[in-house]
Amino acid sequence: MSTGIEAGALPVTATPATGYRADRTRPGLAHLRRLALACVVPAALAAVWQFTTAGRPYSLIPPPAEVWAELQDLAVGGVNDDAFSGTLWTHLAASLGRVYGGFALAAAAALPLGLLIGRVPVIRALFDPVLQVLRPVPVTAWLPLAMILFGLGPRSAFFLVFLGAFYPILVNTVFGVRSVEPRLFEAAAMLGCTGPAQFVRVVLPAALPSIFTGLRLGLGFAWVVIVVGEMTGVQTGLGAIIMEARQLSRTEIVICGMAVIGVAGFVSDWLVMQLGRRLLAWSPNHG
């Protein structure tokens, strides 16, 4: 009698085991592939930068090696031993305080206002037209008025960072609330959840993905406007050192400040994204 298995055929259990071993190796290879692809464009840009600036002593743009040496001097000193040596961490700490302080104020104001505008028609009729008129005004246009209202110094920088982060958080919060499925409110009402309780149990969880998108955008804009914010007479900060280096024609310091802002913004966005993944673990699109 035939056993149903041809001679030389593999056992039925061998295929899943082999597939299991293959699946275990795939995440590591995929991670290395993503890392390699992420390095392609920076490496190509660095090569073009080196090729176009090396061997040109009168070039206004310094080569990468000179920028790297200046970055080391800014961080620990010992290269140029000038007024900028070893000051990077002081400037970075000042900018971090202003960015996160302005961002926290923007989130504290935009989140509840966005929930109310998105859910309460009267609040939307009162505030939405004014905010839509003010939203297109660039942050740079607020610079003179900020110095008049708050004077020269950190308070003007806080205000400008606040403006840069406020509108992305507000717009995405309103969008998230307005996008909540109406049937969720009906289901919550049938279960006895009515009135203000729906904000906590229905509106906030359903709008949380859009809210975190707004938080990421707001924090990104906070780093974008920090240079403008630190043009208001502050003595420390990455924007302040960039403006001072520009006046002294120290282009290598300007590039170092830009690079540090980019890295700090990237790390900040990564932290918000990780927090969002934890809080949105229930969502199939964000968990």
Sequence and secondary structure as in RCSB ss.txt:
>XXXX:A:sequence
MSTGIEAGALPVTATPATGYRADRTRPGLAHLRRLALACVVPAALAAVWQFTTAGRPYSLIPPPAEVWAELQDLA
VGGVNDDAFSGTLWTHLAASLGRVYGGFALAAAAALPLGLLIGRVPVIRALFDPVLQVLRPVPVTAWLPLAMILF
GLGPRSAFFLVFLGAFYPILVNTVFGVRSVEPRLFEAAAMLGCTGPAQFVRVVLPAALPSIFTGLRLGLGFAWVV
IVVGEMTGVQTGLGAIIMEARQLSRTEIVICGMAVIGVAGFVSDWLVMQLGRRLLAWSPNHG
>XXXX:A:secstr
   SS TT   TTHHHHHHHHHHHHHHHHHHHHHHHHHHHHHHHHHHHHHHHHTT TT SS  HHHHHHHHHHHH
H  SS STTTT HHHHHHHHHHHHHHHHHHHHHHHHHHHHHHHH HHHHHHHHHHHHHHTTS GGGGHHHHHHHH
 SSHHHHHHHHHHHHHHHHHHHHHHHHHTS HHHHHHHHHTT  TTHHIIIIIHHHHHHHHHHHHHHHHHHHHHS
HHHHTTSS SSSHHHHHHHHHHTT HHHHHHHHHHHHHHHHHHHHHHHHHHHHHTTT TTT 
